[in-house]
Amino acid sequence: MLKIAYASTYSHPLPKGHRFPMEKYELLPEQLLYEGLISKESFFVPEAISEDWILSTHTLEYWEKLKNLSLSKSEIRATGFPLSKELVNREIQIAGGSVQAALYALEFGIAMNIAGGTHHAFADRGEGFCLLNDIGITANYLLEKNLAKKVLVIDLDVHQGNGTASLFGSNDQVFTFSMHGKKNYPHRKETSDLDIGLEDGVDDEIYLSLLSSNLALIETLFIPDFVIYQCGVDVLSTDKLGRLGMTIPGIKNRDKMVLEFGKKWNAPIMCCMGGGYSPQISKIVDAHTQVYRLAMELFF
């Protein structure tokens, strides 16, 4: 069964006109059910991740400030969200969803988190709509529990996974691969194990060719026994923050390539959704839905 982490808290209320499309977290589960791709039994409400696992990835000082709502104004501004206890609880639950989805992936080959992919969160700070790094927490959980020895992070959000790169820069058990807009946010990039910076306007053909060749390169450097896939859809040509030129069919081919890569190496895959900022929310949902269709086709 395809197991999917989802909670009503994922869709957090924001001030009117805020550019982050929280409603996608309600619409995506509805779309999956409407299409008959999955049943309600596929969804599970994740438990909040424990403080010990947060501290496997984040500094005590940052975590204390976050949970006590004592971040400075500039630190809050960097996250892009108004700080509240409800927001922090949401982030804790999302991180729990990614860890628990990873455990289901070990059982079924693949599992999903409707949210997550919070790759801009560093050990000591949050940035870019990310407060806790669920990718980092999940990778550390798998390694410390001896559930995996070599974790590959494939980050195909249009924005570089700078927080994740920083977290694992000296960890040879985690390979970070980020393919992102070269001139896009964050303006100061970190160093992943493999970074591919894309020029503005890159289309499906160029993107997919680069992805194929770099997945082949990774095979010569690092064979994973677990894959964390950040499958942001802000690479769409319609995305207001993306600046690339991809289509929805192009994203489907991208997702298929990654899922087939994991399957080839018998590496379970946990997919977290990442970003998507097209003005038409339906395009965001359509683009996200494809990875669920592919999961059902390829694994079940």
C-alpha positions as CSV (number, residue, x, y, z in Angstrom):
1,M,0.0,0.0,0.0
2,L,1.2,3.5,-0.8
3,K,1.4,5.3,2.6
4,I,1.1,9.0,2.7
5,A,1.7,11.4,5.6
6,Y,-1.0,14.0,5.9
7,A,-2.5,16.1,8.7
8,S,-5.0,19.0,8.7
9,T,-2.4,21.1,10.4
10,Y,-0.3,21.0,7.2
11,S,-2.5,23.8,5.8
12,H,-1.6,26.6,8.2
13,P,-3.5,29.9,8.2
14,L,-1.5,32.8,6.8
15,P,-2.1,36.5,6.4
16,K,-4.3,37.5,3.4
17,G,-2.1,37.8,0.3
18,H,0.8,35.7,1.5
19,R,2.6,34.2,-1.4
20,F,2.9,30.7,0.0
21,P,0.1,28.5,-1.3
22,M,-0.9,26.6,1.9
23,E,-4.2,25.5,0.3
24,K,-2.3,23.0,-1.9
25,Y,-2.0,20.7,1.2
26,E,-5.7,20.4,1.4
27,L,-6.3,20.1,-2.4
28,L,-3.7,17.5,-3.1
29,P,-5.2,14.7,-0.9
30,E,-8.6,15.6,-2.3
31,Q,-7.3,15.2,-5.8
32,L,-5.7,11.8,-5.1
33,L,-9.0,10.5,-3.7
34,Y,-11.0,12.1,-6.5
35,E,-8.9,10.3,-9.1
36,G,-9.2,7.0,-7.2
37,L,-5.5,6.7,-7.1
38,I,-5.5,5.7,-3.5
39,S,-8.1,5.1,-0.7
40,K,-8.4,6.9,2.6
41,E,-6.5,4.0,4.2
42,S,-3.4,5.2,2.5
43,F,-3.2,8.3,4.6
44,F,-1.7,8.4,8.1
45,V,-1.6,11.2,10.5
46,P,2.0,11.6,11.6
47,E,3.1,11.9,15.2
48,A,5.2,14.9,16.2
49,I,8.9,14.1,15.9
50,S,10.6,13.9,19.3
51,E,12.9,16.6,20.6
52,D,15.9,14.2,20.6
53,W,15.6,13.7,16.8
54,I,15.2,17.5,16.2
55,L,18.5,17.9,18.1
56,S,20.1,15.2,15.9
57,T,20.0,17.9,13.2
58,H,19.5,21.3,14.8
59,T,21.4,23.1,17.5
60,L,20.0,23.3,21.0
61,E,20.2,27.1,21.0
62,Y,18.1,27.4,17.8
63,W,15.6,24.8,18.9
64,E,15.1,26.6,22.3
65,K,14.5,29.9,20.5
66,L,12.1,28.3,18.1
67,K,10.0,26.4,20.6
68,N,9.9,29.4,23.0
69,L,9.0,31.7,20.1
70,S,12.0,33.9,20.9
71,L,13.5,34.3,17.4
72,S,14.5,37.8,16.6
73,K,12.5,39.8,14.0
74,S,15.2,39.3,11.4
75,E,15.3,35.6,12.1
76,I,11.5,35.4,11.7
77,R,11.6,37.5,8.5
78,A,14.1,35.1,7.0
79,T,11.7,32.2,7.5
80,G,9.0,34.0,5.5
81,F,6.2,33.0,8.0
82,P,4.7,34.8,11.0
83,L,6.0,32.8,14.0
84,S,3.5,31.1,16.3
85,K,3.2,28.0,18.4
86,E,0.9,26.5,15.8
87,L,3.5,27.0,13.1
88,V,6.2,25.3,15.2
89,N,3.9,22.4,16.0
90,R,3.1,22.1,12.2
91,E,6.8,21.9,11.5
92,I,7.4,19.2,14.1
93,Q,4.5,17.1,12.7
94,I,5.8,17.5,9.1
95,A,9.2,16.2,10.2
96,G,7.5,13.3,12.0
97,G,5.6,12.6,8.7
98,S,8.8,12.4,6.7
99,V,10.5,10.0,9.3
100,Q,7.4,7.8,9.5
101,A,7.0,7.8,5.7
102,A,10.6,6.7,5.4
103,L,9.8,3.7,7.7
104,Y,6.9,2.9,5.4
105,A,9.2,3.2,2.4
106,L,11.4,0.5,4.0
107,E,8.4,-1.7,4.1
108,F,6.7,-1.0,0.8
109,G,9.5,0.5,-1.4
110,I,8.1,4.0,-1.5
111,A,6.1,6.4,0.7
112,M,5.1,10.0,0.6
113,N,4.7,13.1,2.7
114,I,2.1,15.6,1.4
115,A,4.3,18.4,2.8
116,G,8.0,18.4,3.7
117,G,11.1,19.0,1.7
118,T,12.1,21.9,4.0
119,H,15.6,22.1,2.6
120,H,16.4,25.7,3.5
121,A,16.5,25.1,7.2
122,F,20.1,25.1,8.6
123,A,21.3,23.5,11.9
124,D,21.0,26.9,13.6
125,R,18.4,28.9,11.7
126,G,15.4,28.8,9.4
127,E,15.1,30.3,5.9
128,G,12.8,30.4,2.9
129,F,9.5,28.9,4.4
130,C,11.6,26.2,6.3
131,L,12.0,26.1,10.0
132,L,13.1,22.4,10.7
133,N,14.9,20.4,8.0
134,D,12.8,17.3,7.7
135,I,15.2,15.8,5.1
136,G,18.1,16.1,7.5
137,I,16.1,14.8,10.4
138,T,15.0,11.8,8.3
139,A,18.5,11.0,7.0
140,N,19.9,11.2,10.5
141,Y,17.2,9.0,11.9
142,L,17.8,6.3,9.3
143,L,21.6,6.4,9.9
144,E,21.4,6.4,13.7
145,K,18.9,3.6,13.8
146,N,21.0,1.6,11.3
147,L,18.1,1.4,8.9
148,A,20.4,2.7,6.1
149,K,24.1,3.2,5.6
150,K,24.1,5.4,2.5
151,V,21.4,8.0,2.0
152,L,21.0,9.8,-1.3
153,V,19.2,13.2,-1.3
154,I,17.8,14.0,-4.7
155,D,16.7,17.6,-4.5
156,L,14.9,18.8,-7.7
157,D,13.2,21.9,-6.3
158,V,14.1,25.0,-8.3
159,H,15.8,26.5,-5.3
160,Q,19.1,24.9,-4.0
161,G,18.8,22.7,-1.0
162,N,21.3,25.0,0.9
163,G,20.3,23.9,4.4
164,T,20.6,20.2,3.6
165,A,24.0,20.7,1.8
166,S,25.3,22.5,4.9
167,L,24.1,19.8,7.3
168,F,25.8,17.0,5.5
169,G,28.9,18.7,4.1
170,S,31.3,16.4,6.1
171,N,29.1,13.3,6.2
172,D,30.2,10.7,3.7
173,Q,27.1,8.5,4.4
174,V,24.8,11.2,2.9
175,F,25.2,12.3,-0.7
176,T,23.4,15.6,-1.5
177,F,22.4,16.2,-5.1
178,S,20.7,19.5,-6.0
179,M,19.6,20.6,-9.5
180,H,18.4,24.2,-9.3
181,G,18.2,27.6,-10.8
182,K,21.7,29.1,-10.9
183,K,20.5,32.7,-10.5
184,N,17.5,32.0,-8.2
185,Y,17.2,32.0,-4.4
186,P,19.2,31.4,-2.3
187,H,21.7,33.9,-3.7
188,R,24.5,32.5,-1.6
189,K,24.7,28.8,-2.5
190,E,26.1,26.1,-0.2
191,T,28.2,23.2,-1.6
192,S,26.3,20.0,-2.1
193,D,28.1,16.8,-3.1
194,L,26.8,17.5,-6.6
195,D,25.3,20.8,-7.7
196,I,23.9,21.5,-11.1
197,G,23.0,25.2,-11.6
198,L,20.5,25.8,-14.4
199,E,20.2,28.9,-16.5
200,D,16.8,30.7,-16.6
201,G,14.4,29.3,-19.1
202,V,15.8,25.7,-19.3
203,D,13.2,23.5,-21.0
204,D,12.2,19.9,-20.6
205,E,14.7,18.5,-23.1
206,I,17.7,20.2,-21.6
207,Y,16.6,19.5,-18.0
208,L,15.9,15.8,-18.5
209,S,19.2,15.3,-20.4
210,L,21.1,16.9,-17.5
211,L,19.2,14.9,-14.9
212,S,19.9,11.6,-16.8
213,S,23.6,12.2,-17.2
214,N,24.0,13.3,-13.6
215,L,22.1,10.3,-12.2
216,A,24.5,8.2,-14.2
217,L,27.4,10.1,-12.7
218,I,26.1,9.5,-9.2
219,E,26.0,5.8,-9.9
220,T,29.8,5.9,-10.3
221,L,30.2,7.8,-7.0
222,F,27.6,6.6,-4.5
223,I,25.2,3.7,-4.6
224,P,22.4,4.4,-2.1
225,D,20.4,2.1,0.1
226,F,17.8,4.8,0.7
227,V,16.7,7.8,-1.4
228,I,15.0,11.0,-0.1
229,Y,13.4,12.7,-3.1
230,Q,12.5,16.4,-2.8
231,C,10.2,16.8,-5.8
232,G,9.3,20.5,-5.8
233,V,7.2,21.6,-8.8
234,D,8.5,25.2,-8.9
235,V,10.4,24.2,-12.0
236,L,7.2,24.8,-14.0
237,S,7.3,27.5,-16.6
238,T,4.1,29.0,-14.9
239,D,5.8,29.3,-11.5
240,K,6.1,32.9,-10.2
241,L,9.3,32.1,-8.3
242,G,10.9,29.5,-10.6
243,R,12.1,31.1,-13.8
244,L,12.6,27.7,-15.6
245,G,10.6,26.5,-18.6
246,M,9.4,23.0,-17.8
247,T,6.0,21.6,-18.6
248,I,3.8,19.2,-16.5
249,P,4.7,16.3,-18.8
250,G,8.3,17.2,-18.3
251,I,7.9,17.0,-14.6
252,K,6.3,13.6,-15.0
253,N,9.3,12.3,-16.9
254,R,11.6,13.8,-14.3
255,D,9.8,12.0,-11.5
256,K,9.7,8.8,-13.4
257,M,13.5,9.0,-13.9
258,V,14.1,9.4,-10.2
259,L,11.7,6.6,-9.1
260,E,13.2,4.2,-11.6
261,F,16.7,5.1,-10.4
262,G,15.7,4.1,-6.8
263,K,14.0,1.0,-8.0
264,K,17.0,0.0,-10.1
265,W,19.2,0.0,-6.9
266,N,16.5,-1.5,-4.7
267,A,16.7,1.7,-2.6
268,P,13.4,2.6,-0.8
269,I,12.3,6.2,-1.6
270,M,10.6,8.8,0.6
271,C,9.1,11.6,-1.4
272,C,8.5,15.0,0.1
273,M,6.7,17.6,-2.0
274,G,8.8,20.8,-1.8
275,G,7.8,24.0,-3.4
276,G,5.3,25.2,-6.1
277,Y,4.1,28.7,-6.6
278,S,2.2,28.8,-9.9
279,P,-0.6,31.5,-9.7
280,Q,-3.1,28.8,-10.7
281,I,-3.3,26.4,-7.7
282,S,-4.6,23.7,-10.1
283,K,-1.3,23.6,-11.9
284,I,0.6,23.0,-8.7
285,V,-1.8,20.2,-7.7
286,D,-1.7,18.6,-11.1
287,A,2.1,18.7,-11.1
288,H,2.4,17.2,-7.6
289,T,-0.2,14.5,-8.4
290,Q,2.0,12.9,-11.0
291,V,4.6,11.4,-8.6
292,Y,1.8,9.6,-6.8
293,R,0.5,8.1,-10.0
294,L,4.0,7.0,-10.9
295,A,4.5,5.5,-7.4
296,M,1.3,3.4,-7.9
297,E,2.3,2.3,-11.4
298,L,5.9,1.4,-10.6
299,F,5.7,0.0,-7.1
300,F,2.1,-1.5,-6.6
